[in-house]
Amino acid sequence: MAIGYVLINVQPGMEQQVYEGVKSLPHVTDATVLFGDHDLIVKLEADDLATIAKAVVEHIRCVDGVVNTKTLAGADLD
């Protein structure tokens, strides 16, 4: 199981719309609106990191209002 976190910046005033748009996308297991350098953080779970990368490129970045994403891959230390 691969886990990824996506930090998302959105157009001003579109935080709620983007949150609603991403929370039900494939592989998204959690989404939270943030205050600070990023506007949202999204947790994704999939069989592998390639699937997570594909979900970011094909789904999250296509949501209207998304300006920038930064994807962090979870480390499996077992």
C-alpha positions in Angstrom: 0.0 0.0 0.0 1.4 3.4 -1.0 0.4 6.7 0.7 0.8 10.1 -0.7 0.0 13.6 0.6 -0.8 16.4 -1.8 -0.4 20.1 -0.7 -2.7 22.2 -2.9 -2.7 25.9 -3.6 -6.0 27.3 -5.0 -7.2 30.5 -6.5 -8.3 33.0 -3.8 -11.8 32.4 -2.7 -12.1 28.9 -4.2 -11.0 26.9 -1.2 -14.5 25.4 -0.5 -15.1 24.6 -4.1 -11.8 22.8 -4.6 -12.3 21.0 -1.3 -15.7 19.7 -2.5 -14.1 18.8 -5.8 -11.2 16.7 -4.5 -12.7 14.9 -1.5 -14.5 12.3 -3.6 -11.9 11.7 -6.2 -10.4 8.2 -6.7 -7.9 7.2 -4.1 -8.6 10.3 -1.9 -9.1 9.1 1.7 -9.0 12.5 3.5 -9.0 16.2 2.6 -8.5 19.2 5.0 -8.6 22.9 4.4 -5.4 24.6 5.8 -4.3 28.0 6.8 -0.7 28.9 5.9 1.5 28.3 2.9 -1.0 25.8 1.3 -4.7 25.8 1.1 -5.5 22.1 1.3 -3.9 18.8 2.1 -5.2 15.6 0.6 -4.3 12.1 1.6 -4.2 9.4 -1.1 -3.9 5.6 -0.8 -3.2 3.2 -3.7 -1.4 0.0 -4.5 1.7 1.9 -5.7 3.2 5.4 -6.1 2.6 5.4 -9.8 -1.1 5.2 -9.2 -0.9 8.1 -6.8 1.1 10.2 -9.3 -1.5 9.4 -12.0 -4.4 10.4 -9.7 -2.6 13.8 -9.0 -2.0 14.5 -12.7 -5.3 13.2 -14.1 -7.7 14.1 -11.4 -6.5 16.6 -8.7 -4.8 19.0 -11.1 -7.8 19.1 -13.3 -10.1 20.5 -10.6 -11.2 24.0 -11.4 -9.4 26.4 -9.1 -6.3 24.3 -8.4 -3.2 26.5 -9.1 -0.3 24.4 -7.8 0.3 21.0 -6.2 3.2 19.5 -4.3 3.1 15.7 -3.8 4.8 14.0 -0.8 5.3 10.2 -0.9 4.9 8.3 2.4 8.0 6.2 3.4 7.5 2.5 4.3 10.2 1.9 7.0 9.2 -1.7 7.7 
